[in-house]
Amino acid sequence: MADKKSEKDSKVKTSLGNFRELEGTSYLMAPVNSHPVSRQNSYEKKTSTIRNYLFVNGNDKSALKLVPQNDFLFLNAQEVVLERRDDKIVRGMWYEVVKNDTNDDKRLDSNDKKTIAVSDVSGSEYTEIIDGVDRLLGSHQKNSTTLLVFYELDGREYVSEINVLRRVLVENVVLPVTRE
């Protein structure tokens, strides 16, 4: 949960988390964590959320933030990989992101509508693919370039096929009604 607008008594600090290698590439990524500290009844409440990602090229040491500002809440970041025998090569990334306080509770959290986005392995070409997701139901990597995302939107369940390398929605299918 992340406060959208800081109160007068609240301060927000950001810090870089631990880097992880994106296997089979020269890139590493680390979360940009937000640490709001708010005073409530003479004690401090501390929470940490991921507000961005920093990608670093291990060869030339160049670095790139995924999005320009630290205004979003990242709930999930997953790799899309190519697996060949003993090798694993990260081909791209996909994200579950909260961009706006859609339920007007003055904070960004998992109760807000989500966006499914993708980027290339360097963190460039951040592209939003699906908006308005109420609940992520799961995902499946179909092959080295294709991701299936299962989600709920406006009371219906969907499966979407995303080409991560081209950063496009290939197909969106409404699933059969399972609720009565």
C-alpha positions as CSV (number, residue, x, y, z in Angstrom):
1,M,0.0,0.0,0.0
2,A,1.5,3.4,-1.0
3,D,0.1,6.8,-0.1
4,K,-0.6,8.7,-3.3
5,K,-0.3,12.2,-1.7
6,S,1.9,12.6,1.3
7,E,0.3,14.1,4.4
8,K,2.1,17.0,6.1
9,D,3.4,14.7,8.8
10,S,4.5,12.0,6.3
11,K,7.8,11.7,4.6
12,V,8.7,9.4,1.7
13,K,12.2,8.2,1.1
14,T,13.3,6.0,-1.8
15,S,16.1,3.6,-1.9
16,L,17.5,1.1,-4.4
17,G,16.9,-2.5,-3.6
18,N,19.2,-5.5,-4.4
19,F,20.2,-6.0,-8.0
20,R,19.4,-9.3,-9.7
21,E,20.9,-10.7,-12.9
22,L,18.7,-11.1,-15.9
23,E,20.1,-14.5,-16.9
24,G,21.7,-14.8,-20.3
25,T,22.0,-11.0,-20.8
26,S,24.4,-8.3,-19.7
27,Y,21.6,-6.6,-17.7
28,L,20.8,-6.4,-14.0
29,M,17.7,-4.9,-12.4
30,A,16.9,-3.5,-9.0
31,P,13.6,-2.2,-7.5
32,V,13.3,1.4,-6.5
33,N,11.7,1.1,-3.1
34,S,9.5,3.8,-1.4
35,H,9.6,4.0,2.4
36,P,6.9,6.3,3.7
37,V,7.2,7.0,7.4
38,S,4.0,8.4,8.9
39,R,3.4,9.4,12.5
40,Q,0.3,7.9,14.1
41,N,-0.4,8.2,17.8
42,S,3.2,8.8,18.7
43,Y,4.6,5.7,16.9
44,E,6.0,5.3,13.4
45,K,4.4,3.1,10.8
46,K,6.8,1.9,8.2
47,T,5.9,0.2,4.9
48,S,7.9,-0.4,1.7
49,T,6.6,-0.6,-1.8
50,I,8.2,-0.9,-5.3
51,R,7.8,2.4,-7.2
52,N,10.1,1.8,-10.2
53,Y,13.0,-0.4,-11.5
54,L,16.5,0.5,-12.4
55,F,18.2,-1.5,-15.2
56,V,22.0,-1.5,-15.5
57,N,24.0,-2.8,-18.5
58,G,26.9,-4.7,-16.9
59,N,29.1,-4.2,-19.9
60,D,29.1,-0.4,-20.3
61,K,27.6,0.5,-16.9
62,S,24.8,2.5,-18.6
63,A,21.6,2.7,-16.5
64,L,17.9,3.4,-17.3
65,K,14.8,3.8,-15.1
66,L,11.8,1.8,-16.3
67,V,9.5,4.8,-16.0
68,P,10.5,8.5,-15.7
69,Q,9.0,9.1,-12.2
70,N,8.5,7.0,-9.1
71,D,4.7,7.5,-9.2
72,F,3.4,4.0,-9.9
73,L,3.1,1.0,-7.7
74,F,4.6,-2.2,-9.1
75,L,2.9,-5.3,-7.7
76,N,4.7,-7.8,-9.9
77,A,7.7,-8.0,-12.3
78,Q,8.3,-11.3,-14.2
79,E,10.8,-12.4,-16.8
80,V,9.9,-13.8,-20.2
81,V,12.6,-16.4,-21.0
82,L,14.0,-18.5,-23.8
83,E,15.1,-21.9,-22.5
84,R,17.6,-23.9,-24.5
85,R,19.0,-27.1,-23.0
86,D,21.0,-25.8,-20.0
87,D,20.7,-22.1,-21.0
88,K,18.1,-19.6,-19.9
89,I,18.0,-16.2,-21.6
90,V,15.7,-13.4,-20.5
91,R,13.9,-12.0,-23.5
92,G,11.8,-9.3,-21.9
93,M,9.8,-8.4,-18.8
94,W,6.2,-8.0,-17.9
95,Y,4.7,-6.0,-15.0
96,E,1.5,-5.7,-13.0
97,V,1.3,-2.0,-12.2
98,V,-1.1,0.3,-10.3
99,K,-1.0,3.8,-11.9
100,N,-3.9,5.6,-10.2
101,D,-6.0,5.6,-7.0
102,T,-9.1,4.2,-8.8
103,N,-11.0,3.5,-5.5
104,D,-10.4,7.0,-4.1
105,D,-8.9,5.8,-0.8
106,K,-5.9,8.2,-1.1
107,R,-3.4,5.4,-1.7
108,L,-2.1,3.1,-4.4
109,D,-2.6,-0.6,-3.5
110,S,-3.7,-3.9,-4.9
111,N,-7.4,-2.9,-4.5
112,D,-7.0,-0.3,-7.3
113,K,-7.3,-1.2,-11.0
114,K,-4.1,-2.5,-12.6
115,T,-2.3,-2.2,-15.8
116,I,-0.3,-5.0,-17.5
117,A,2.8,-3.6,-19.2
118,V,5.9,-5.0,-20.8
119,S,9.5,-3.8,-21.6
120,D,12.5,-5.2,-23.3
121,V,15.3,-6.8,-21.2
122,S,17.1,-3.4,-20.8
123,G,14.1,-1.7,-19.3
124,S,13.5,0.4,-22.4
125,E,10.3,0.4,-24.5
126,Y,8.0,0.3,-21.5
127,T,4.6,-0.3,-23.1
128,E,1.2,-0.6,-21.4
129,I,-0.8,-3.4,-22.9
130,I,-4.0,-3.9,-20.8
131,D,-5.7,-1.3,-18.6
132,G,-8.4,-1.5,-16.0
133,V,-7.6,-5.0,-14.6
134,D,-9.6,-5.7,-11.4
135,R,-7.7,-8.8,-10.5
136,L,-4.8,-10.8,-12.0
137,L,-5.7,-14.5,-12.1
138,G,-2.4,-15.8,-13.4
139,S,-0.1,-16.0,-16.3
140,H,1.6,-18.6,-18.5
141,Q,4.6,-18.3,-20.8
142,K,3.4,-20.0,-24.0
143,N,6.8,-19.8,-25.7
144,S,9.9,-17.6,-25.8
145,T,8.0,-14.6,-27.0
146,T,4.4,-15.1,-26.0
147,L,2.7,-14.6,-22.6
148,L,-0.9,-15.5,-21.7
149,V,-2.4,-13.4,-19.0
150,F,-5.6,-14.4,-17.2
151,Y,-7.5,-11.6,-15.4
152,E,-10.8,-10.2,-14.3
153,L,-12.2,-6.9,-15.6
154,D,-15.7,-5.5,-14.9
155,G,-17.0,-8.9,-13.7
156,R,-15.8,-11.0,-16.6
157,E,-12.7,-13.2,-16.9
158,Y,-10.4,-12.9,-19.8
159,V,-7.3,-14.5,-21.3
160,S,-5.0,-12.2,-23.4
161,E,-2.1,-13.3,-25.6
162,I,0.7,-10.8,-25.5
163,N,3.8,-10.8,-27.8
164,V,6.4,-9.5,-25.4
165,L,9.1,-8.9,-28.0
166,R,6.8,-6.8,-30.3
167,R,5.0,-5.4,-27.2
168,V,1.5,-5.9,-28.6
169,L,-1.8,-7.5,-27.6
170,V,-2.3,-10.4,-30.1
171,E,-5.7,-11.6,-28.9
172,N,-8.1,-11.0,-26.1
173,V,-10.7,-13.7,-25.3
174,V,-13.6,-13.6,-22.9
175,L,-13.6,-16.9,-20.8
176,P,-16.9,-18.8,-20.2
177,V,-18.9,-17.6,-17.2
178,T,-18.0,-19.6,-14.1
179,R,-20.0,-17.7,-11.5
180,E,-23.7,-18.2,-10.7
